[in-house]
């Protein structure tokens, strides 16, 4: 409940900051990416697109790390199950005298 409320508050604050930024920066910039030049765009739109691309790149990087950790976790769980099965089978063997 609190987490949802905090998320909503954070989204509203970010939206308000973006709206204030857009209102304060009505200028137009030309985006030049070296090989080609994009159309003139408002500064606020350029920042929003840059922010969104950075967020998407971060999400892809984090997803890769999370998938790798999930794979490692599955592998370790299989090893644990095999080890537990081995210990269980060794415990069920009869004891032999060393004499």
N, C-alpha and C positions, 0 to 999 in steps of 0.2 A: 504494500500500500504506500509506504513512505517512498520507496524507490520509484514507483510510478509517478507519484506527485513531484518528486525532485526532477525526474526526467521531463515532465511537462513544463515545470518552471524553467528549467534550463533551455528548452526549445523556445519558449516564449521570450526569454531574455535574449537569446541569440537572434531571433527574428526581429526584435525591437532594435537591437544594435545594428543589424543589417539595414533596417529601414532608415534609421538615423544616418548611417554612413551613406546610403544611396541618396538621401535628401541633401546631405552636405557636400557631396561630390558629383555634381551634374555634368562634369566634363566628359569629353570624348577622347579616346586614345586609339591609335592605330596599332594593331598587334602584328608584329613582324617576327615570324618564326624562322628566319634565315632563308629557307628554300622558297617560301611563299608568304605573301602578306595578306592577312585577313582583313575583313571589312572593319570600318571604324566601329568601336563598341564603347558603351558607357563604362566609366571606371568601375562602378559598382558591379556591373555584369562581368567584367573581366576578373574582378576579385572573387566573385561567387563561383565562376567557372574554375578558377585556379584552386580555390578552396575545395570544391567538389572533386576535382581530379586528384588532389593530394589526399583527400579522405579515401577515395577509391583505391589509390595506390597503397595506402596504409592498411586498408582492409584486406587487400590481396596478400600483402606481406604477412599480416597476422594470421590470415587463414592458412597460408602455407605452413607456418610454424605450428598452428593448432592441429592441422592434419598430421604433421610429422609426430607431434606428441601423442596424438590419439593412436597412431600406428604403433609407436613404441609401447604405449600402455597395453594394447592388445597383445603384443608379443610377450611382454613381461607377465601378463595374466596367464597366458598359455604355459609359459615356463613355470610359473608358480603352481599351476594345476598339475603339471607333470611331476614336479618335485613333491608336492603333497601326496600324489598317488604313489610315488616311489616310497616315501616314508611310511605310508599306510601299509603298503605291501611288505615292507621290511619289518614292521611291527607285528604283523600277523604270522611271521615265520616262527617256528619253535626255537627255543633257546638251545644251543648246543654247549656241552661241557668242554672246557679247554683242556681237560685231563687227558 
